[in-house]
Amino acid sequence: MVRPLAHSALWILPSLLIGGVAHAEDTEQKTATVQTSQKTPAQKMYGLPKNPIVGGAVDTDLSKPLSLERAVKIGLALQNSIAIAKTQADGSRARLNQSLSAYLPQVKPSIQYNSNLQPGGVINFGGNLIKSGSSSETFSSGINATYNIWDTGQRDASIGSSRHSLYSAEYGVANQRQTVIFSVTQAYYNLTRARALVKVQADSVTRAKTNLDLISETAKQGTAAKSDTLQAEADYANAQVSLLSAQSDYNVAQATLKNTMGIVTAETLNIPEDTLGSPDMKGDSRSIEDYIKVAYSTRYDLKEQQEVVRSQDFQLKSAKISSGLTVNANVTEGYQLDPNSGQNRTFTVTFSYPLFDGGNTKAAVD
């Protein structure tokens, strides 16, 4: 009998869920060196997926007996969906840093060279030949620092949206890891079941063949009707078809487990015979409502979507600011080096209101 998933992967793999996500903390984890017999086209071009590794290096030698725990660790190390989620989190982190930069002065040194040539000709003026046209060259250099003093709260809204987008992306990484754990566990048990069904169908073929041989022999001796052999032959043929179907299901289960683990190989997985224990027959005292409460408080996919909503709240705040009267105050402090050295300063205050924009700002709020 197959042990329920709730009493298998979620209990034997608690350490694999540690180090999920923290809002303000992003601990860099050591990447384990993982070797696979084959690589996907993406892995050949970009290398192995840079997944957050938990528990050290992973043994991917598929010739060894593959336990459920090691299968899950391989999936966590090689499954590209986790790497994709991680790169999305990295991108969100970069966008947050981009938003935070709006609170810092923007310092830009500059060097400018300009050459100007105007065409002309020769004009006879009072007997004097005058050449028209001109050419000029200018060169300037300096350094300026610009700081935004006030922008009606647009920076705060942008930073808030970026921060919660990062939280959502980090929860997305944890959710992908949980999804891989579940998928690998489910595929692992499906493979053990398919293997057991192959053995059952093989026994059925043996039994049907023995029955066919017995009836055929008795029919030769005249103690059984020849028509009885027809049913025995049909039973034997049906058993062979069922065995072929079970073997096909087993091969598909092998491929499914490899796919969920993120490996590309034609090597047959070596699943130990004693991987399954007896199911826990003790009843569960908790109700479905208790499980629903736990799910709402702990599921990473829900937390991910909650952070998406919070990020969109800040986007709505930004859209509302843009739809009303906005004030921008900027100060620029600079120093010109050439052609005339000296200090320069500019202070600018801008008031604006979208009196008519074709409904653009209203649509943004909607």
Secondary structure, DSSP 8 states (H G I E B T S, - for coil): ----GGGTHHHH-GGGGTT---SS------------SS--HHHHHH-S------SS-----TTS---HHHHHHHHHHH-HHHHHHHHHHHHHHHHHHHHHGGGS-EEEEEEEEEEEEE---EEEETTEEEE--EEEEEEEEEEEEEEEEE-TTHHHHHHHHHHHHHHHHHHHHHHHHHHHHHHHHHHHHHHHHHHHHHHHHHHHHHHHHHHHHHHHHHHHTTSS-THHHHHHHHHHHHHHHHHHHHHHHHHHHHHHHHHHHT----------TT-------S-----HHHHHHHHHHH-HHHHHHHHHHHHHHHHHHHHHHHTS-EEEEEEEEEEEEESS-EEEEEEEEEEE--S-STTHHHHHH-
